[in-house]
């Protein structure tokens, strides 16, 4: 197969016939697959859990049964966060091969690693050893994992596991320097180890496909014909070492648009990069909690970067689906590094430091409660 075109088809948001996640609109999905391949793109990304477990069987029907195996690349993920007894590891992997209808995965990932799952599940159940064995057996071509945590722990994993070929991270211009998601720092950690980057959430759950009201001119001034989503995807794809940028496309029109502007990828120029920085500032103006001195919140008795918690909360609620936002993968890991007393402490001194922009104690309590109650990481106390 020739060099991979940098747009990947993420199979987490497929078209549905009803509210039931497993009720996938297969006729439309087949047309989406056909157009994606017709335009020269080959990378498909699924998982054991997407669409209530139906994503893997859907790709078997829409792709595997209809096209030669050598004409596409297929990635799937082991459900690390649902870790059963080690005795079931081989069983689950073989089940995935069968559901997808393939004899091997081009990329196989441990799903959603963080500082908790790495020692408690991945190391305890020898998952990287299984991955190496499956690679030796020809059942996977490349070892990888998806990751939701800070750059420090990512560097640790890559140091201890040089056999990894690629890491999948959230990477978009909005989160590039956000303190929770740390797109830039995680990207740099991966590249330091010489590994490829697989990008997820380049359009941040659809948020970056729609610019804030009154800010439409920012992108139009540098390219009047390009869509906001195309800028976001090109930002991710422009970075060295990016293997593929995943887009969770939900209908045929999204496949048409995304493949259209990614067929002949042009890296962002200086003017376009500047426009995206300006646009990030416009998104920030829509936050619930506004502050001119976020750094002041981090100068507190607990030594906790409180600014990151409230910024993450702000970011959640400007996304199309706040309770499916990437931020919810991070908070429980983040809080483990600090004395939890900070969550119920009196932060009135911080309110004064930011000139009363908002009540820091009340805002932090609200942000913590929402992020704890809705976290994706239900396996943690």
C-alpha positions in Angstrom: 0.0 0.0 0.0 1.3 3.5 -0.8 1.7 6.2 1.7 -1.3 6.7 4.0 -3.4 9.8 3.3 -3.7 11.6 6.6 -7.5 11.4 7.1 -8.8 8.5 9.0 -12.4 7.3 9.4 -13.3 7.2 13.1 -16.2 4.7 13.7 -17.5 6.2 17.0 -20.2 8.5 15.6 -21.8 6.5 12.7 -25.2 7.3 11.4 -28.1 5.7 13.3 -31.6 4.7 12.5 -32.7 5.4 16.1 -31.4 6.5 19.5 -30.1 3.0 20.1 -26.3 3.2 19.5 -26.2 -0.3 18.0 -28.9 0.6 15.4 -26.4 1.8 12.7 -27.7 3.0 9.4 -25.8 0.4 7.3 -26.9 1.6 3.9 -25.7 5.1 4.5 -22.6 3.8 6.2 -21.7 1.6 3.2 -22.0 4.7 0.9 -19.7 6.6 3.3 -17.1 3.8 3.2 -17.3 3.6 -0.6 -16.7 7.4 -1.0 -13.9 7.4 1.5 -12.0 4.6 -0.3 -12.8 6.1 -3.8 -11.0 9.3 -2.8 -7.9 7.4 -1.8 -8.2 7.2 2.0 -7.7 3.9 3.7 -7.5 4.1 7.5 -10.5 3.0 9.6 -10.6 3.1 13.4 -13.0 1.1 15.6 -13.1 -0.2 19.1 -14.6 -3.0 21.2 -17.0 -0.6 22.8 -18.1 1.9 20.1 -21.8 1.9 19.3 -22.5 -0.5 22.2 -20.2 -3.0 20.6 -21.7 -2.8 17.2 -19.0 -0.8 15.4 -16.7 -3.8 14.8 -19.5 -5.9 13.2 -20.6 -2.9 11.2 -17.1 -2.4 9.7 -17.1 -6.1 8.8 -20.2 -5.7 6.8 -19.5 -2.3 5.2 -15.8 -2.8 4.5 -14.2 -6.1 5.1 -16.7 -8.2 3.3 -16.8 -5.8 0.3 -13.2 -4.9 -0.3 -9.8 -6.8 -0.6 -8.0 -6.9 2.8 -4.9 -5.2 1.3 -6.9 -2.2 0.2 -7.5 -0.7 3.6 -5.9 -0.3 7.1 -8.0 -1.3 10.1 -7.4 -0.4 13.7 -9.2 -1.5 16.8 -8.8 -1.2 20.6 -8.7 -3.5 23.6 -11.2 -2.4 26.3 -8.5 -1.7 28.9 -10.9 0.2 31.1 -13.2 -2.8 31.3 -10.4 -5.1 32.2 -11.6 -8.6 33.1 -9.5 -11.4 34.5 -6.2 -11.9 32.6 -7.5 -15.3 31.4 -10.0 -13.5 29.1 -7.4 -11.3 27.3 -6.9 -13.7 24.4 -10.6 -14.5 24.2 -11.5 -10.8 23.8 -8.8 -10.2 21.2 -9.9 -13.2 19.2 -13.5 -12.1 19.5 -12.5 -8.7 18.0 -10.8 -10.4 15.1 -13.9 -12.5 14.5 -16.3 -9.5 14.8 -14.3 -7.5 12.3 -13.9 -10.5 10.0 -10.1 -10.1 9.7 -7.0 -12.2 10.4 -5.0 -9.3 11.6 -5.3 -5.6 12.7 -3.0 -3.1 11.1 -2.9 -1.1 14.3 -4.1 -2.5 17.6 -4.4 -0.1 20.6 -4.8 -0.4 24.3 -7.8 1.9 24.9 -7.7 5.0 27.1 -4.4 4.6 29.0 -3.7 6.9 32.0 -1.7 6.8 35.2 -4.3 4.5 36.8 -4.8 1.9 34.1 -1.2 1.6 33.3 0.0 0.0 36.5 -3.4 -1.4 37.7 -4.5 -3.1 34.5 -1.9 -2.9 31.7 1.1 -4.0 33.7 -0.7 -6.3 36.1 -2.3 -8.2 33.2 0.8 -8.1 30.9 -1.1 -6.4 28.1 2.0 -5.2 26.3 3.4 -8.7 26.4 0.3 -10.0 24.7 0.6 -7.3 22.1 4.2 -8.3 21.3 3.1 -11.9 21.1 0.2 -11.1 18.7 2.6 -9.0 16.6 5.0 -12.0 16.4 2.1 -14.2 15.3 1.1 -11.7 12.6 -2.2 -10.9 14.2 -1.3 -7.2 14.5 1.1 -5.1 12.5 1.6 -2.2 14.8 1.4 -1.8 18.6 -0.2 1.4 19.9 -2.4 2.9 22.6 -4.8 5.8 23.0 -4.1 8.1 25.9 -5.9 10.6 28.1 -3.6 12.0 30.8 -0.6 14.3 31.2 2.6 14.4 29.2 4.7 13.2 32.2 3.0 9.9 32.5 3.0 9.5 28.7 6.7 9.9 28.7 7.0 7.2 31.4 5.0 4.7 29.4 7.0 5.3 26.2 10.3 5.0 28.0 9.3 1.6 29.5 7.8 0.3 26.2 9.9 1.1 23.2 8.0 -1.5 21.2 5.1 1.0 20.8 4.8 2.3 17.3 2.1 5.0 17.7 0.1 6.8 20.3 -3.4 8.3 19.8 -4.1 11.6 21.5 -6.5 14.5 21.5 -4.9 17.1 19.3 -6.6 20.3 18.1 -5.8 24.0 18.1 -8.1 24.8 21.0 -6.5 22.2 23.3 -3.0 22.8 22.1 -2.0 24.5 25.3 -4.9 23.8 27.6 -3.6 22.5 31.0 -5.8 19.4 31.2 -5.5 17.9 27.7 -2.0 19.2 27.0 -2.1 18.5 23.3 1.3 20.2 22.6 3.2 18.6 25.5 1.8 15.1 24.7 2.7 15.5 21.0 6.2 16.5 22.0 6.6 13.5 24.3 5.6 11.1 21.5 7.9 12.7 19.0 10.8 12.7 21.5 10.5 8.9 21.4 10.3 8.8 17.7 6.8 7.4 17.5 3.9 8.3 15.2 1.0 10.4 16.4 -2.6 9.3 15.7 -4.9 12.3 16.2 -8.4 12.1 17.8 -10.9 14.9 18.4 -9.4 17.3 15.8 -12.7 19.1 15.7 -13.3 18.7 19.4 -16.6 16.8 19.2 -17.9 19.1 16.4 -17.3 22.3 18.4 -14.6 23.6 16.0 -16.9 23.1 13.1 -19.0 26.1 14.2 -17.2 29.3 15.2 -18.7 31.7 17.8 -21.2 34.2 16.6 -19.6 37.3 15.2 -16.2 35.5 14.6 -16.9 34.1 11.2 -14.8 36.8 9.5 -11.6 35.6 11.2 -11.3 32.5 8.9 -12.9 34.0 5.9 -10.2 36.7 5.8 -7.6 34.0 5.1 -9.6 31.6 3.0 -13.2 32.6 2.1 -14.1 29.1 0.8 -12.7 26.8 3.5 -14.9 25.5 6.3 -14.0 25.9 10.0 -13.7 22.1 10.3 -11.2 22.0 7.4 -9.0 24.5 9.3 -9.1 22.3 12.4 -8.3 19.1 10.6 -5.5 20.7 8.7 -4.0 22.1 11.9 -3.7 18.6 13.3 -2.4 17.1 10.0 0.2 19.8 9.6 2.4 18.5 12.4 5.4 16.3 11.7 5.0 12.7 12.6 1.2 12.6 12.4 0.2 9.3 10.9 -3.4 10.0 10.5 -6.1 12.4 11.7 -9.3 10.7 12.8 -12.7 12.2 12.0 -15.8 10.7 13.5 -18.0 11.2 10.5 -21.7 10.8 10.9 -23.2 11.2 7.4 -22.2 11.2 3.8 -21.9 15.0 3.5 -19.2 15.0 6.2 -17.2 12.3 4.3 -17.6 14.5 1.2 -16.4 17.6 2.9 -13.5 16.1 4.9 -12.1 14.0 2.0 -12.4 17.0 -0.3 -10.1 19.3 1.7 -7.7 16.5 2.7 -7.2 14.9 -0.8 -4.2 17.3 -1.4 -3.2 18.3 2.1 -1.7 21.8 2.4 -0.1 22.6 5.8 -1.3 25.8 7.4 0.5 29.0 6.6 1.5 31.7 9.0 -1.6 33.7 8.4 -3.9 30.7 9.0 -2.1 29.8 12.2 -2.6 33.3 13.4 -6.3 33.2 12.6 -6.7 30.1 14.7 -5.0 31.7 17.7 -7.4 34.6 17.3 -10.3 32.2 17.0 -9.3 30.4 20.2 -9.6 33.7 22.0 -13.1 34.1 20.7 -14.1 30.7 22.0 -12.7 31.7 25.4 -15.0 34.8 25.4 -18.0 32.4 25.5 -16.8 30.7 28.7 -19.1 30.8 31.7 -16.3 31.9 34.0 -14.1 34.8 32.7 -10.8 35.8 34.1 -7.9 38.1 33.0 -5.4 36.4 35.3 -5.9 32.7 35.3 -2.4 32.1 36.7 -3.4 33.8 39.9 -5.7 30.8 40.7 -2.7 28.5 40.8 -1.0 30.4 43.7 -2.9 28.7 46.5 -2.2 27.0 49.7 -2.8 23.5 48.2 -0.4 23.9 45.3 -3.1 22.9 42.9 -3.4 24.4 39.4 -7.0 25.3 39.9 -7.1 27.3 36.7 -7.0 24.1 34.7 -10.1 22.7 36.5 -12.2 25.7 35.9 -10.9 26.1 32.3 -11.8 22.5 31.6 -15.3 23.0 33.0 -15.7 26.1 30.8 -14.6 24.1 27.8 -17.1 21.3 28.4 -20.1 23.6 28.2 -19.3 25.2 24.9 -19.2 21.8 23.1 -22.2 20.2 21.4 -22.4 17.4 23.9 -20.7 18.5 27.2 -21.1 15.1 28.8 -19.2 13.4 26.0 -16.4 15.8 26.0 -12.7 14.8 26.2 -12.2 16.7 29.4 -14.2 14.0 31.3 -11.4 11.5 30.7 -8.9 13.6 32.7 -10.2 14.9 36.0 -9.9 11.9 38.2 -6.4 11.3 37.1 -5.5 15.0 37.6 -6.9 15.1 41.2 -5.0 12.1 42.3 -1.8 14.2 42.4 -3.1 16.5 45.1 -4.6 16.5 48.6 -8.4 16.3 47.8 -9.0 18.8 50.6 -8.5 21.5 47.9 -11.9 20.6 46.5 -13.8 21.8 49.6 -11.4 24.5 50.8 -12.1 28.2 51.2 -10.7 30.0 48.2 -12.0 33.5 48.9 -8.4 34.8 48.9 -8.2 33.8 45.2 -11.5 35.5 44.5 -9.8 38.7 45.7 -6.7 38.0 43.6 -8.7 38.0 40.4 -10.6 41.1 41.4 -13.8 39.4 42.1 -14.3 38.2 38.5 -16.2 35.2 40.0 -16.5 33.4 43.3 -13.6 30.9 43.0 -14.8 28.6 45.9 -18.3 28.3 44.3 -17.0 27.9 40.7 -14.5 25.2 41.8 -17.1 23.3 43.7 -19.4 23.3 40.7 -16.6 22.3 38.3 -15.4 19.5 40.5 -18.8 18.1 41.1 -19.7 17.9 37.4 -16.4 16.4 36.4 -16.5 13.8 39.1 -20.1 12.8 38.6 -19.8 12.5 34.8 -16.3 11.2 34.4 -15.8 8.3 31.9 -13.4 6.7 34.4 -16.0 4.8 36.5 -13.5 2.2 37.5 -11.7 4.5 39.9 -12.7 5.5 43.4 
